């Protein structure tokens, strides 16, 4: 079993997956802020939050932001390559 785990490099794969996930979340946060600025809502763009980084991981969503009309949008992001 140890040989299989060594060959699969489970820790390395997990590290790469986490880095890819963070990159995806950062990209979507930038997009959401840009969308709000384009709609002339820079006030809301500044309030968009990257929840796992700024608050806590495990909230059930990755980005929290207000929509143009003030409603709260909670966005869960899944990033993969392939």
Backbone as CSV, one residue per row, in Angstrom:
resi,resn,N_x,N_y,N_z,CA_x,CA_y,CA_z,C_x,C_y,C_z
1,UNK,0.833,-1.196,0.000,0.000,0.000,0.000,0.880,1.265,0.000
2,UNK,1.962,1.233,0.779,2.846,2.402,0.809,3.451,2.667,-0.565
3,UNK,3.765,1.599,-1.288,4.339,1.774,-2.619,3.335,2.462,-3.550
4,UNK,2.078,2.083,-3.470,1.043,2.704,-4.304,0.903,4.177,-3.953
5,UNK,0.867,4.494,-2.666,0.763,5.897,-2.241,1.976,6.689,-2.691
6,UNK,3.167,6.091,-2.606,4.378,6.780,-3.046,4.325,7.042,-4.542
7,UNK,3.869,6.058,-5.302,3.805,6.199,-6.756,2.765,7.241,-7.164
8,UNK,1.687,7.332,-6.427,0.607,8.260,-6.776,0.904,9.686,-6.325
9,UNK,1.837,9.864,-5.399,2.168,11.184,-4.849,0.908,11.926,-4.416
10,UNK,0.192,11.324,-3.497,-1.073,11.870,-3.012,-0.891,13.272,-2.449
11,UNK,0.152,13.475,-1.670,0.388,14.800,-1.068,0.666,15.846,-2.148
12,UNK,1.449,15.485,-3.141,1.747,16.419,-4.222,0.506,16.774,-5.018
13,UNK,-0.318,15.763,-5.295,-1.567,16.003,-6.023,-2.488,16.916,-5.225
14,UNK,-2.587,16.683,-3.921,-3.430,17.521,-3.065,-2.930,18.964,-3.063
15,UNK,-1.625,19.150,-2.983,-1.048,20.492,-2.999,-1.360,21.210,-4.315
16,UNK,-1.228,20.510,-5.434,-1.538,21.104,-6.745,-3.019,21.429,-6.871
17,UNK,-3.874,20.543,-6.383,-5.317,20.789,-6.443,-5.723,22.002,-5.604
18,UNK,-5.120,22.135,-4.430,-5.436,23.295,-3.584,-4.977,24.596,-4.235
19,UNK,-3.803,24.576,-4.830,-3.300,25.767,-5.526,-4.199,26.125,-6.706
20,UNK,-4.641,25.114,-7.447,-5.552,25.359,-8.568,-6.878,25.919,-8.073
21,UNK,-7.394,25.388,-6.980,-8.642,25.888,-6.403,-8.533,27.340,-5.967
22,UNK,-7.430,27.687,-5.319,-7.222,29.081,-4.896,-7.127,30.007,-6.104
23,UNK,-6.440,29.547,-7.154,-6.309,30.360,-8.367,-7.680,30.585,-9.006
24,UNK,-8.509,29.561,-9.030,-9.858,29.699,-9.584,-10.706,30.667,-8.777
25,UNK,-10.624,30.574,-7.469,-11.376,31.482,-6.605,-10.916,32.920,-6.787
26,UNK,-9.613,33.130,-6.869,-9.071,34.481,-7.070,-9.545,35.046,-8.401
27,UNK,-9.576,34.206,-9.429,-10.010,34.656,-10.761,-11.481,35.059,-10.756
28,UNK,-12.314,34.278,-10.115,-13.748,34.593,-10.069,-13.991,35.832,-9.218
29,UNK,-13.267,35.986,-8.126,-13.408,37.194,-7.312,-13.063,38.428,-8.139
30,UNK,-11.977,38.372,-8.891,-11.587,39.496,-9.755,-12.668,39.770,-10.792
31,UNK,-13.245,38.716,-11.360,-14.316,38.876,-12.348,-15.554,39.532,-11.730
32,UNK,-15.947,39.062,-10.565,-17.126,39.619,-9.895,-16.921,41.097,-9.560
33,UNK,-15.743,41.440,-9.064,-15.450,42.846,-8.756,-15.452,43.685,-10.027
34,UNK,-14.896,43.161,-11.103,-14.872,43.868,-12.380,-16.288,44.082,-12.903
35,UNK,-17.129,43.072,-12.765,-18.523,43.183,-13.201,-19.238,44.297,-12.447
36,UNK,-19.019,44.375,-11.157,-19.666,45.421,-10.357,-19.130,46.806,-10.726
37,UNK,-17.820,46.908,-10.948,-17.261,48.203,-11.355,-17.813,48.640,-12.710
38,UNK,-17.982,47.686,-13.631,-18.535,47.990,-14.947,-19.972,48.481,-14.849
39,UNK,-20.668,48.018,-13.839,-22.046,48.443,-13.606,-22.095,49.712,-12.744
40,UNK,-20.940,50.335,-12.593,-20.803,51.557,-11.795,-21.236,51.344,-10.348
41,UNK,-20.845,50.183,-9.814,-21.112,49.874,-8.409,-19.808,49.545,-7.704
42,UNK,-18.850,50.464,-7.791,-17.554,50.281,-7.134,-17.725,50.127,-5.625
43,UNK,-18.784,50.723,-5.084,-19.051,50.586,-3.654,-19.290,49.122,-3.276
44,UNK,-19.991,48.392,-4.131,-20.245,46.975,-3.873,-19.033,46.119,-4.211
45,UNK,-18.272,46.529,-5.219,-17.077,45.767,-5.619,-16.095,45.673,-4.462
46,UNK,-15.959,46.732,-3.715,-15.041,46.739,-2.582,-15.493,45.879,-1.423
47,UNK,-16.770,45.516,-1.414,-17.307,44.705,-0.321,-17.354,43.218,-0.639
48,UNK,-17.022,42.837,-1.875,-17.013,41.416,-2.238,-15.960,40.707,-1.388
49,UNK,-16.312,39.522,-0.870,-15.426,38.822,0.063,-15.048,37.450,-0.451
50,UNK,-13.777,37.102,-0.274,-13.253,35.761,-0.562,-13.337,35.029,0.760
51,UNK,-14.422,34.350,1.001,-14.748,33.821,2.312,-13.692,32.893,2.914
52,UNK,-13.182,31.881,2.194,-12.183,31.003,2.831,-10.916,31.738,3.247
53,UNK,-10.560,32.785,2.533,-9.327,33.521,2.835,-9.557,34.589,3.906
54,UNK,-10.706,35.261,3.852,-10.942,36.398,4.732,-11.727,36.052,5.991
55,UNK,-12.590,35.055,5.913,-13.435,34.721,7.065,-13.098,33.325,7.598
56,UNK,-13.688,32.314,6.971,-13.434,30.941,7.406,-13.660,29.987,6.247
57,UNK,-12.918,28.909,6.252,-13.123,27.866,5.257,-14.203,26.939,5.795
58,UNK,-15.115,26.522,4.960,-16.188,25.645,5.403,-17.519,26.351,5.502
59,UNK,-17.618,27.564,4.970,-18.873,28.302,5.019,-19.886,27.768,4.012
60,UNK,-19.416,26.968,3.040,-20.324,26.432,2.037,-20.322,27.225,0.744
61,UNK,-19.551,28.290,0.704,-19.424,29.102,-0.502,-18.070,29.786,-0.459
62,UNK,-17.627,30.272,-1.612,-16.291,30.861,-1.703,-16.297,32.379,-1.846
63,UNK,-17.291,32.912,-2.532,-17.381,34.355,-2.764,-18.736,34.839,-2.277
64,UNK,-18.743,35.920,-1.523,-19.986,36.566,-1.095,-19.942,37.995,-1.611
65,UNK,-20.971,38.368,-2.355,-21.020,39.735,-2.857,-22.466,40.160,-3.028
66,UNK,-22.688,41.439,-3.082,-24.019,41.963,-3.333,-24.227,42.092,-4.830
67,UNK,-25.411,41.755,-5.295,-25.764,41.935,-6.701,-26.046,43.416,-6.944
68,UNK,-26.264,43.770,-8.212,-26.524,45.171,-8.559,-27.706,45.737,-7.790
69,UNK,-28.696,44.887,-7.517,-29.904,45.346,-6.827,-29.805,45.216,-5.308
70,UNK,-28.639,44.823,-4.817,-28.422,44.748,-3.374,-28.640,43.374,-2.774
71,UNK,-29.174,42.421,-3.544,-29.362,41.066,-3.008,-28.004,40.386,-2.832
72,UNK,-27.914,39.525,-1.850,-26.666,38.818,-1.570,-26.503,37.647,-2.527
73,UNK,-25.317,37.521,-3.126,-24.970,36.384,-3.985,-23.880,35.590,-3.294
74,UNK,-24.112,34.300,-3.119,-23.124,33.391,-2.548,-22.689,32.449,-3.660
75,UNK,-21.393,32.404,-3.947,-20.885,31.658,-5.093,-19.916,30.586,-4.630
76,UNK,-20.200,29.346,-4.996,-19.308,28.219,-4.733,-18.542,27.941,-6.014
77,UNK,-17.233,27.843,-5.936,-16.394,27.699,-7.120,-15.719,26.337,-7.108
78,UNK,-15.777,25.658,-8.243,-15.073,24.402,-8.442,-14.134,24.602,-9.619
79,UNK,-12.861,24.367,-9.410,-11.854,24.570,-10.457,-11.168,23.245,-10.735
80,UNK,-11.003,22.937,-12.017,-10.281,21.729,-12.388,-9.580,21.952,-13.709
81,UNK,-8.622,21.119,-13.985,-7.993,21.171,-15.295,-8.186,19.817,-15.950
82,UNK,-8.067,19.801,-17.226,-8.242,18.523,-17.910,-8.920,18.714,-19.239
